[in-house]
């Protein structure tokens, strides 16, 4: 049975939280409800920003099998009606993230900030920094011998300007990692930018574009004072750093960086997050608490 808003607020007291840098000491950790209060008090001046895979949707072996629970969709829809900005910031293509999440009225940022799809738009806008280099990563992977990836159990994902190599489920994780290391070195020599995630290597056409730059752009355009970002992977740390930078230089009054823990959480997630929750099932409890 879905929780009502007061119940969701109450649930936050029992979530598995840690404060940044406490190494497990939660004695001084404020309740998540307390951290959320500035956003709940000023929804018209607040943004809710979430990664998708591992944050809204549980991690699965094949990305195509991922689903966002219906209660999460409902919470996002209600948040979009109340808050100034609700955005899904994904490593997927923006249109793919929209299909997966299935909620209108959100801003969908795709391929880690390289494209943005606003409500009412049919085509995402590419970051102008990649002008003239949008197909450089695809040309590079087209020249790779496909057998070297197949033998290692590496699956190639075409994300337009970004090409991603996945090895989740590969027969030998060590062999796949070694092959990915070799590809990364070759790509870098060709002027591409390798970017590592959990069992994935992304080949990017330009540096300086990430989830952090995307979050900064969205918040600057909307001129908001409060923001929460939730994420579970290395690429989400860029968004954490961006929010903290905006606290110092852009007039942001409140920034909540919420890490989503898992067995595959990257080094630094728990230390860089203000709070850490345990998986998408606790993320949706926080989303519901924001509606209280």
Rosetta silent file (secondary structure, phi, psi, omega in degrees, C-alpha in Angstrom):
SEQUENCE: XXXXXXXXXXXXXXXXXXXXXXXXXXXXXXXXXXXXXXXXXXXXXXXXXXXXXXXXXXXXXXXXXXXXXXXXXXXXXXXXXXXXXXXXXXXXXXXXXXXXXXXXXXXXXXXXXXXXXXXXXXXXXXXXXXXXXXXXXXXXXXXXXXXXXXXXXXXXXXXXXXXXXXXXXXXXXXXXXXXXXXXXXXXXXXXXXXXXXXXXXXXXXXXXXXXXXXXXXXXXXXXXXXXXXXXXXXXXXXXXXXXXXXXXXXXXXXXXXXXXXXXXXXXXXXXXXXXXXXXXXXXXXXXXXXXX
SCORE:     score description
SCORE:     0.000 S_00000001
   1 L     0.000  128.665 -179.851    0.000    0.000    0.000 S_00000001
   2 L   -61.434  144.243  178.302    1.510    3.414   -0.965 S_00000001
   3 L   -77.493  143.985  168.719    2.504    5.611    1.935 S_00000001
   4 L   -81.272  171.228 -173.128    0.740    8.895    2.460 S_00000001
   5 H   -61.017  -47.593  178.844    2.936   11.965    2.918 S_00000001
   6 H   -58.645  -38.280  178.910    2.953   12.066    6.748 S_00000001
   7 H   -65.757  -36.432  178.762    3.846    8.368    6.845 S_00000001
   8 H   -66.072  -40.002  177.115    6.659    8.992    4.380 S_00000001
   9 H   -61.886  -43.511  179.183    8.031   11.772    6.553 S_00000001
  10 H   -62.820  -37.568 -178.534    7.923    9.481    9.563 S_00000001
  11 H   -61.451  -31.005 -177.283    9.694    6.734    7.626 S_00000001
  12 H   -59.107  -23.100  179.937   12.706    8.973    7.043 S_00000001
  13 H   -67.499  -22.440 -176.382   13.626    8.598   10.689 S_00000001
  14 H  -106.702    4.730 -179.513   14.386    4.917   10.138 S_00000001
  15 L   -69.007  156.491 -178.294   16.263    5.127    6.827 S_00000001
  16 L   -81.815   88.951 -173.538   19.845    3.835    6.638 S_00000001
  17 L  -110.898  152.300  171.299   21.601    7.190    6.668 S_00000001
  18 L  -140.382  145.561  175.799   25.164    8.365    7.095 S_00000001
  19 L   -91.131  159.061 -177.403   26.541   11.865    7.058 S_00000001
  20 L   -61.685  125.686  173.094   29.480   12.870    4.865 S_00000001
  21 L    79.459   11.060 -176.427   32.800   11.928    6.364 S_00000001
  22 L   -91.158   -8.717  177.970   31.488   10.278    9.534 S_00000001
  23 L    50.809   40.929  174.877   32.820    6.785    8.699 S_00000001
  24 L    98.354  -11.138  178.198   29.773    5.187   10.196 S_00000001
  25 L   -82.759  106.703 -177.675   29.259    7.480   13.177 S_00000001
  26 L  -101.801   13.727 -174.864   25.632    8.584   12.844 S_00000001
  27 L   -64.235  -30.258 -177.591   25.313   10.170   16.278 S_00000001
  28 L  -106.926   12.218 -176.951   25.316   13.708   14.853 S_00000001
  29 L   -78.630  123.477  175.971   23.418   12.968   11.639 S_00000001
  30 L   -69.847  152.127  176.341   20.266   15.080   11.272 S_00000001
  31 L   -60.726  148.046  179.311   17.141   13.224   10.252 S_00000001
  32 H   -58.447  -37.237  179.170   16.539   13.256    6.520 S_00000001
  33 H   -56.969  -36.668  178.853   13.255   15.060    7.184 S_00000001
  34 H   -67.297  -41.417  178.636   15.265   17.893    8.745 S_00000001
  35 H   -65.881  -31.671 -177.861   17.544   18.137    5.706 S_00000001
  36 H   -80.122  -15.959 -170.484   14.521   18.197    3.399 S_00000001
  37 H   -56.106  -42.878  179.443   12.684   20.914    5.312 S_00000001
  38 H   -60.400  -34.641  178.505   14.075   23.927    3.342 S_00000001
  39 H   -72.772  -42.554 -179.422   12.905   22.323    0.091 S_00000001
  40 H   -65.407  -31.420 -179.671    9.514   21.350    1.481 S_00000001
  41 H   -75.228  -26.425 -177.855    9.043   24.891    2.819 S_00000001
  42 L  -131.926   63.221 -178.092    9.818   26.503   -0.564 S_00000001
  43 H   -60.515  -30.458 -179.085    8.804   24.107   -3.344 S_00000001
  44 H   -71.385  -10.265  179.519    8.432   27.002   -5.789 S_00000001
  45 H  -121.147   21.231 -172.578   12.144   27.754   -5.296 S_00000001
  46 E  -128.841  151.961  179.044   13.418   24.167   -5.162 S_00000001
  47 E  -122.085  139.859  173.689   14.698   21.496   -7.531 S_00000001
  48 E  -116.228  117.323 -173.546   14.582   17.707   -7.194 S_00000001
  49 E  -124.606  127.023 -175.138   17.227   16.044   -9.373 S_00000001
  50 E  -135.479  136.529  163.105   17.670   12.276   -9.606 S_00000001
  51 L   -63.159  165.853 -177.523   19.820    9.780  -11.408 S_00000001
  52 L  -105.464  -72.075 -175.817   17.761    6.955  -12.947 S_00000001
  53 E   -69.220  123.984 -178.195   19.470    3.535  -12.953 S_00000001
  54 L    88.288   -9.844 -179.857   20.305    2.449   -9.416 S_00000001
  55 L  -117.803  -59.422  174.342   18.442    5.429   -7.969 S_00000001
  56 L   -91.637  -36.214 -179.681   14.888    5.413   -9.325 S_00000001
  57 E  -113.356  131.086  176.830   15.137    2.022  -11.053 S_00000001
  58 L   -59.065  144.725  177.030   16.841   -1.001   -9.435 S_00000001
  59 L   -66.245  134.901  176.561   20.015   -2.172  -11.169 S_00000001
  60 L  -129.487  165.870 -176.719   19.468   -5.190  -13.428 S_00000001
  61 L   -63.786  -38.112  179.822   21.816   -7.318  -15.526 S_00000001
  62 L  -116.969  121.193 -177.618   20.487   -5.898  -18.808 S_00000001
  63 H   -53.841  -31.010 -179.973   19.650   -2.165  -18.952 S_00000001
  64 H   -66.579  -16.042  179.885   16.742   -2.920  -21.275 S_00000001
  65 H   -93.166   -1.461 -176.738   15.047   -4.841  -18.462 S_00000001
  66 L   -67.092  146.760  176.101   15.120   -1.926  -16.008 S_00000001
  67 L  -139.988  148.804  172.848   11.826   -0.599  -14.660 S_00000001
  68 E  -100.992  122.654 -178.377   10.786    2.309  -12.477 S_00000001
  69 L   -56.842  149.087 -177.517    8.207    1.207   -9.878 S_00000001
  70 H   -61.270  -36.502  179.879    4.747    2.690  -10.252 S_00000001
  71 H   -66.329  -30.246  176.272    4.865    4.270   -6.792 S_00000001
  72 H   -69.941  -42.434  176.874    8.051    6.101   -7.821 S_00000001
  73 H   -58.836  -43.913 -179.510    6.364    7.366  -10.986 S_00000001
  74 H   -61.208  -44.262  179.432    3.427    8.601   -8.953 S_00000001
  75 H   -62.930  -42.837  179.532    5.699   10.451   -6.538 S_00000001
  76 H   -63.318  -40.715  179.093    7.634   12.088   -9.395 S_00000001
  77 H   -62.830  -42.312  179.051    4.421   13.202  -11.072 S_00000001
  78 H   -68.988  -36.232  176.654    3.166   14.787   -7.865 S_00000001
  79 H   -64.315  -40.653 -179.453    6.541   16.444   -7.271 S_00000001
  80 H   -62.726  -30.862  179.166    6.502   17.918  -10.787 S_00000001
  81 H   -76.737  -19.028 -174.261    3.151   19.521  -10.050 S_00000001
  82 H  -109.446  -37.325 -173.827    4.445   21.124   -6.847 S_00000001
  83 L   -94.928  155.176 -177.892    8.164   21.876   -7.288 S_00000001
  84 L   -63.951  -34.998 -177.860    9.781   24.404   -9.606 S_00000001
  85 E  -148.577  128.049  170.258   12.006   21.788  -11.256 S_00000001
  86 E  -128.122  125.770 -173.732   12.067   18.009  -11.249 S_00000001
  87 E  -137.650  143.017  170.982   14.682   16.405  -13.464 S_00000001
  88 E  -104.197  121.129 -174.715   16.031   12.939  -14.247 S_00000001
  89 E  -112.538  104.026 -165.546   19.763   13.135  -14.962 S_00000001
  90 L  -122.593  159.807  169.230   20.775    9.908  -16.666 S_00000001
  91 L   -82.009  -15.163  176.603   23.543    8.149  -18.503 S_00000001
  92 L   -73.548  167.449  168.444   20.921    6.928  -20.966 S_00000001
  93 L   -59.522  148.541 -177.043   19.788    8.931  -23.975 S_00000001
  94 H   -58.762  -42.707  179.913   17.292   11.558  -22.830 S_00000001
  95 H   -65.968  -36.405  177.997   14.448   10.002  -24.827 S_00000001
  96 H   -66.768  -41.124  177.926   15.271    6.555  -23.416 S_00000001
  97 H   -62.621  -39.950  178.692   15.256    7.926  -19.864 S_00000001
  98 H   -63.982  -41.444  178.591   11.864    9.519  -20.513 S_00000001
  99 H   -65.037  -39.591 -178.666   10.449    6.231  -21.802 S_00000001
 100 H   -68.221  -47.567 -177.516   11.816    4.350  -18.800 S_00000001
 101 H   -73.127  -41.477  172.914   10.611    6.821  -16.171 S_00000001
 102 L    71.799   31.056 -179.644    7.351    7.453  -18.004 S_00000001
 103 L  -125.981  124.174  175.298    6.448   10.781  -16.400 S_00000001
 104 L   -78.153  162.948  176.814    5.627   13.941  -18.343 S_00000001
 105 L    87.202   -0.373  177.423    6.505   17.363  -16.994 S_00000001
 106 L  -101.123  157.466  169.564   10.091   16.471  -16.069 S_00000001
 107 E   -93.459  125.026 -179.491   13.333   17.693  -17.611 S_00000001
 108 E  -106.515  115.413  175.584   15.313   14.704  -18.889 S_00000001
 109 E   -98.520  124.900 -175.805   19.069   15.149  -19.102 S_00000001
 110 E  -110.604  163.224  179.196   20.675   12.413  -21.177 S_00000001
 111 H    38.187   54.137  171.736   24.128   10.885  -21.631 S_00000001
 112 H    57.901   36.943  174.669   25.531   12.612  -18.543 S_00000001
 113 H   103.573   -5.547 -178.300   24.718   16.150  -19.615 S_00000001
 114 L   -75.225  -20.475  178.059   25.391   15.949  -23.338 S_00000001
 115 E  -146.062  152.272 -177.770   21.698   16.393  -24.201 S_00000001
 116 E  -136.031  132.381  179.265   18.592   17.849  -22.543 S_00000001
 117 E  -118.870  110.815 -179.078   14.929   17.185  -23.293 S_00000001
 118 L   -88.693  158.081  177.506   12.512   19.743  -21.854 S_00000001
 119 L   -55.276  135.339  179.474    8.774   19.177  -21.390 S_00000001
 120 L    88.928  -13.316  178.986    6.924   19.591  -24.671 S_00000001
 121 L   -88.666  148.988  177.769   10.019   19.068  -26.818 S_00000001
 122 L  -102.218  -21.472  179.455   10.318   16.126  -29.203 S_00000001
 123 L  -125.947  135.323  179.086   14.080   16.304  -29.812 S_00000001
 124 L   -72.172  154.813  176.376   16.785   16.819  -27.176 S_00000001
 125 E   -94.982  127.914  177.871   19.181   19.730  -27.383 S_00000001
 126 E   -82.865  147.167  175.622   22.878   18.814  -27.639 S_00000001
 127 L   -64.227  129.668 -177.333   25.475   20.699  -25.658 S_00000001
 128 H   -63.147  -15.469 -179.069   27.118   23.167  -28.083 S_00000001
 129 H   -66.311  -17.248 -178.969   30.571   22.167  -26.798 S_00000001
 130 H  -100.849   14.099  179.376   30.494   19.012  -28.959 S_00000001
 131 L   -55.484  128.010  178.361   29.820   20.823  -32.245 S_00000001
 132 L    85.169   -8.502 -178.632   31.719   19.067  -35.036 S_00000001
 133 L  -125.216   16.367 -175.151   32.714   16.096  -32.848 S_00000001
 134 L   -64.290  -23.844 -178.318   29.370   14.430  -32.312 S_00000001
 135 L  -111.272   10.898 -175.342   30.295   11.300  -34.285 S_00000001
 136 H   -67.738  -38.140  179.467   33.970   10.945  -33.315 S_00000001
 137 H   -68.694  -38.242  178.964   33.358    8.245  -30.676 S_00000001
 138 H   -65.534  -40.289  178.407   31.165    6.233  -33.048 S_00000001
 139 H   -61.678  -38.747  179.922   33.825    6.358  -35.758 S_00000001
 140 H   -63.326  -49.378 -176.947   36.387    5.080  -33.256 S_00000001
 141 H   -69.054  -27.034  177.412   34.345    2.071  -32.124 S_00000001
 142 H   -64.166  -26.216 -179.052   33.453    1.254  -35.733 S_00000001
 143 L   -88.766   -9.038  176.374   37.170    0.693  -36.334 S_00000001
 144 L   -71.692  147.202  173.475   37.571   -1.670  -33.378 S_00000001
 145 L   -73.824  116.158 -174.058   37.683   -5.368  -34.132 S_00000001
 146 H   -60.374  -29.349 -177.134   34.310   -6.556  -32.862 S_00000001
 147 H   -64.047  -32.084 -177.738   35.735   -9.957  -31.935 S_00000001
 148 H   -67.712  -29.561  176.052   38.001   -8.451  -29.268 S_00000001
 149 H   -81.107  -42.068 -177.748   34.926   -7.113  -27.483 S_00000001
 150 H   -62.197  -43.463 -177.999   32.769  -10.185  -28.069 S_00000001
 151 H   -62.094  -36.211 -179.507   35.373  -12.602  -26.718 S_00000001
 152 L   -82.579   -3.142 -179.253   35.674  -10.551  -23.533 S_00000001
 153 L    75.631   27.504 -179.350   31.889  -10.419  -23.141 S_00000001
 154 L   -94.893  129.865  179.134   31.767   -6.651  -23.661 S_00000001
 155 E  -103.931  133.245 -179.684   28.537   -5.197  -25.034 S_00000001
 156 E   -94.938  131.756  176.828   28.616   -1.955  -27.012 S_00000001
 157 E  -117.804  124.655  179.218   25.871    0.625  -26.463 S_00000001
 158 E   -87.068  112.188  177.332   25.385    3.439  -28.980 S_00000001
 159 E  -112.570   33.514 -178.906   24.465    6.651  -27.159 S_00000001
 160 L    73.364 -113.259 -179.617   24.951    8.964  -30.097 S_00000001
 161 L   -66.977  -18.577  177.624   27.892   11.227  -29.212 S_00000001
 162 E  -112.216  137.801  173.405   28.918    8.800  -26.443 S_00000001
 163 E  -114.303  129.985 -174.407   29.763    5.132  -26.998 S_00000001
 164 E  -116.280  136.184  175.885   29.555    2.872  -23.931 S_00000001
 165 E  -109.340  119.770 -177.954   31.226   -0.501  -23.315 S_00000001
 166 E  -110.626  141.689  174.351   29.443   -2.665  -20.718 S_00000001
 167 L  -134.669   21.331  170.611   30.748   -5.872  -19.140 S_00000001
 168 L   -62.220  126.085 -178.289   28.208   -6.610  -16.434 S_00000001
 169 L    87.221    3.166  177.629   27.644  -10.369  -16.743 S_00000001
 170 L   -64.129  146.935 -178.542   30.849  -10.992  -18.739 S_00000001
 171 L   -56.313  -40.606  177.897   32.275  -14.529  -18.225 S_00000001
 172 L  -126.778  110.596  178.995   35.518  -13.117  -16.813 S_00000001
 173 H   -63.294  -36.446 -179.388   35.349   -9.721  -15.151 S_00000001
 174 H   -65.482  -44.751 -179.891   39.147   -9.521  -15.080 S_00000001
 175 H   -65.436  -40.377  179.102   39.493  -10.214  -18.814 S_00000001
 176 H   -65.548  -41.178  178.407   36.761   -7.716  -19.647 S_00000001
 177 H   -62.696  -41.596  178.994   38.360   -5.049  -17.450 S_00000001
 178 H   -62.700  -42.172  178.738   41.727   -5.617  -19.142 S_00000001
 179 H   -65.091  -40.050  178.170   40.159   -5.259  -22.573 S_00000001
 180 H   -64.304  -38.536  177.577   38.368   -2.098  -21.504 S_00000001
 181 H   -60.369  -41.767 -179.983   41.654   -0.667  -20.193 S_00000001
 182 H   -66.301  -42.019  178.648   43.262   -1.278  -23.598 S_00000001
 183 H   -64.110  -40.723 -179.924   40.342    0.334  -25.443 S_00000001
 184 H   -60.596  -41.505  179.315   40.460    3.342  -23.127 S_00000001
 185 H   -64.507  -42.795  178.106   44.159    3.885  -23.881 S_00000001
 186 H   -63.426  -42.862 -178.824   43.539    3.671  -27.641 S_00000001
 187 H   -63.940  -42.089 -179.742   40.586    6.053  -27.420 S_00000001
 188 H   -63.718  -36.716  177.821   42.541    8.597  -25.421 S_00000001
 189 H   -65.308  -23.650  178.769   45.298    8.514  -28.012 S_00000001
 190 L   -91.490    6.217  176.964   42.641    9.403  -30.607 S_00000001
 191 L    90.588    6.273  176.033   41.549   12.452  -28.638 S_00000001
 192 L   -86.350  166.809 -177.412   38.495   10.922  -26.986 S_00000001
 193 E  -114.372  106.935  176.091   37.783   11.173  -23.257 S_00000001
 194 E   -72.362  139.322  178.976   37.423    7.840  -21.395 S_00000001
 195 E  -138.206  123.760 -173.179   35.018    7.970  -18.454 S_00000001
 196 E   -97.207  142.234  171.810   34.593    5.043  -16.064 S_00000001
 197 E  -131.831 -161.018 -179.790   31.445    3.914  -14.276 S_00000001
 198 L   -79.101  107.332 -179.305   30.313    0.690  -12.628 S_00000001
 199 L    55.981   37.002  177.346   31.294   -2.043  -15.112 S_00000001
 200 E  -151.124  140.759  172.270   31.094    0.459  -17.953 S_00000001
 201 E  -119.088  123.331  176.089   33.543    2.540  -19.949 S_00000001
 202 E  -104.370  137.502  176.494   32.173    5.532  -21.811 S_00000001
 203 E  -107.365  114.482 -173.008   34.060    7.131  -24.693 S_00000001
 204 E  -110.217  149.034 -178.193   33.176   10.809  -24.889 S_00000001
 205 L   -81.377  -12.681 -176.693   33.960   13.332  -27.634 S_00000001
 206 L  -153.039  153.019  174.415   34.786   16.201  -25.270 S_00000001
 207 L   -92.792  167.336  173.650   35.827   16.925  -21.713 S_00000001
 208 L    84.504    5.661  174.438   34.114   19.336  -19.368 S_00000001
 209 L  -119.364  123.943 -179.398   30.560   18.070  -19.880 S_00000001
 210 L  -158.428 -174.113  179.992   29.083   15.956  -17.115 S_00000001
 211 H   -63.882  -28.315  178.050   26.151   15.694  -14.754 S_00000001
 212 H   -67.177  -44.731  178.810   27.613   18.559  -12.765 S_00000001
 213 H   -66.379  -35.219  178.833   27.605   20.991  -15.678 S_00000001
 214 H   -65.714  -45.849  179.437   24.072   19.896  -16.560 S_00000001
 215 H   -62.770  -43.135  178.661   22.795   20.447  -13.016 S_00000001
 216 H   -58.905  -45.821 -179.198   24.512   23.830  -12.837 S_00000001
 217 H   -61.906  -45.061 -179.400   22.924   24.923  -16.116 S_00000001
 218 H   -61.608  -44.889 -177.541   19.433   23.846  -15.053 S_00000001
 219 H   -70.114  -35.868  177.242   19.632   25.602  -11.700 S_00000001
 220 H   -66.281  -42.470 -179.398   21.088   28.785  -13.194 S_00000001
 221 H   -64.200  -38.080 -177.219   18.360   28.948  -15.834 S_00000001
 222 H   -87.185  -15.601  179.150   15.620   28.442  -13.242 S_00000001
 223 L    55.347   56.093 -177.212   17.288   30.677  -10.602 S_00000001
 224 L  -101.195  156.670 -176.369   16.388   28.390   -7.733 S_00000001
 225 L  -102.984  -15.825 -176.332   17.598   28.548   -4.148 S_00000001
 226 E  -134.721  144.528  179.957   17.323   24.929   -2.991 S_00000001
 227 E  -153.106  143.568  170.251   18.230   21.616   -4.605 S_00000001
 228 E  -120.784  134.813  173.429   18.465   17.930   -3.835 S_00000001
 229 E  -124.018  131.539  178.381   20.437   15.525   -6.017 S_00000001
 230 E  -120.403  130.552  179.211   20.206   11.745   -5.584 S_00000001
 231 E  -162.115  165.255 -172.101   22.582    9.320   -7.270 S_00000001
 232 L  -125.738   -2.896 -169.740   24.482    6.080   -6.857 S_00000001
 233 L  -125.897  175.747 -178.454   27.444    6.101   -9.257 S_00000001
 234 H   -56.558  -42.035 -176.893   30.758    7.811  -10.000 S_00000001
 235 H   -64.862  -22.615  179.321   29.148   10.177  -12.503 S_00000001
 236 H   -75.423  -20.532  177.629   26.781   11.437   -9.807 S_00000001
 237 H   -64.606  -28.528  175.515   29.702   12.737   -7.766 S_00000001
 238 H   -62.014  -39.350  178.109   30.109   15.449  -10.434 S_00000001
 239 H   -68.501  -39.204  176.077   26.613   16.657   -9.564 S_00000001
 240 H   -56.889  -49.259 -177.722   27.434   16.593   -5.848 S_00000001
 241 H   -63.230  -37.253 -179.828   30.485   18.782   -6.446 S_00000001
 242 H   -64.550  -43.734  179.353   28.486   21.165   -8.637 S_00000001
 243 H   -61.933  -43.323 -179.304   25.832   21.719   -5.977 S_00000001
 244 H   -67.054  -34.286  175.591   28.437   22.445   -3.328 S_00000001
 245 H   -64.899  -36.711  179.693   30.187   24.828   -5.695 S_00000001
 246 H   -71.235  -26.587  174.515   26.942   26.688   -6.261 S_00000001
 247 H   -60.934  -35.463 -175.982   26.497   27.091   -2.518 S_00000001
 248 H   -86.222  -30.180 -169.350   29.706   29.106   -2.508 S_00000001
 249 H  -125.360  -16.642 -171.210   29.385   31.064   -5.746 S_00000001
 250 L  -115.698    6.729  177.141   25.881   30.971   -7.227 S_00000001
 251 L    81.633    9.915  175.415   23.605   31.915   -4.354 S_00000001
 252 L   -67.971  129.377 -175.841   22.216   28.434   -3.767 S_00000001
 253 L   -89.058  -35.640 -176.085   20.921   28.385   -0.186 S_00000001
 254 E  -134.954  131.294  174.847   20.395   24.653    0.327 S_00000001
 255 E  -134.998  120.981  177.128   22.084   21.669   -1.310 S_00000001
 256 E  -114.686  116.910  178.829   21.332   18.092   -0.273 S_00000001
 257 E  -103.488  109.308 -174.676   23.546   15.425   -1.847 S_00000001
 258 E  -108.112  114.459  176.358   21.920   12.039   -1.314 S_00000001
 259 E   -85.809  145.895  178.883   23.919    8.922   -2.102 S_00000001
 260 E  -112.219  108.911 -173.403   22.135    5.675   -2.902 S_00000001
 261 E   -77.413  155.323  175.673   24.093    2.775   -1.467 S_00000001
 262 L  -163.836  175.630  177.346   24.549   -0.691   -2.950 S_00000001
 263 L   -66.515  -19.599 -178.098   27.049   -3.545   -3.007 S_00000001
 264 L  -108.697   17.327 -178.632   28.672   -1.846   -6.020 S_00000001
 265 L   -57.507  134.824 -177.522   28.779    1.693   -4.634 S_00000001
 266 L   -72.458  155.151  175.486   31.902    3.490   -5.903 S_00000001
 267 L   -57.155  136.415  177.382   34.641    4.642   -3.554 S_00000001
 268 L    96.823  -15.974 -177.642   33.858    8.087   -2.211 S_00000001
 269 H   -62.254  -49.755 -176.929   30.074    7.940   -2.508 S_00000001
 270 H   -67.174  -31.961 -179.499   29.419    7.621    1.215 S_00000001
 271 H   -75.766  -34.022 -176.479   32.045   10.239    2.062 S_00000001
 272 H   -89.633  -15.561  177.552   30.829   12.791   -0.487 S_00000001
 273 L   -81.694  144.582  172.284   27.123   12.328    0.158 S_00000001
 274 L   -70.263  -38.286  175.552   25.410   14.344    2.880 S_00000001
 275 E  -140.393  154.006  179.308   23.224   11.325    3.525 S_00000001
 276 E  -124.552  125.167  175.802   23.244    7.754    2.254 S_00000001
 277 E  -111.470  165.289 -171.269   20.070    5.734    1.723 S_00000001
 278 E  -104.209   85.057  171.207   19.806    2.055    0.929 S_00000001
 279 L    84.364  170.314 -178.094   18.593    1.530   -2.631 S_00000001
 280 H   -58.288  -27.842 -178.986   15.684    2.785   -4.758 S_00000001
 281 H   -67.085  -28.293  175.019   13.137    1.593   -2.220 S_00000001
 282 H   -86.781  -25.111  174.678   14.415    4.207    0.240 S_00000001
 283 H   -60.590  -44.949 -177.803   14.725    6.834   -2.488 S_00000001
 284 H   -65.406  -31.699  175.634   10.984    6.688   -3.102 S_00000001
 285 H   -63.281  -38.813  177.059   10.374    7.156    0.641 S_00000001
 286 H   -67.620  -42.012  177.928   12.395   10.385    0.473 S_00000001
 287 H   -58.273  -41.628  178.725   10.482   11.529   -2.621 S_00000001
 288 H   -67.333  -35.541  177.734    7.241   10.985   -0.752 S_00000001
 289 H   -63.808  -30.758  178.132    8.591   12.876    2.250 S_00000001
 290 L   -68.488  -14.642  178.349    9.186   15.863   -0.044 S_00000001
 291 L   -91.290   -5.782 -176.049    5.451   15.925   -0.661 S_00000001
 292 L   -70.552    0.000    0.000    4.635   16.254    3.033 S_00000001
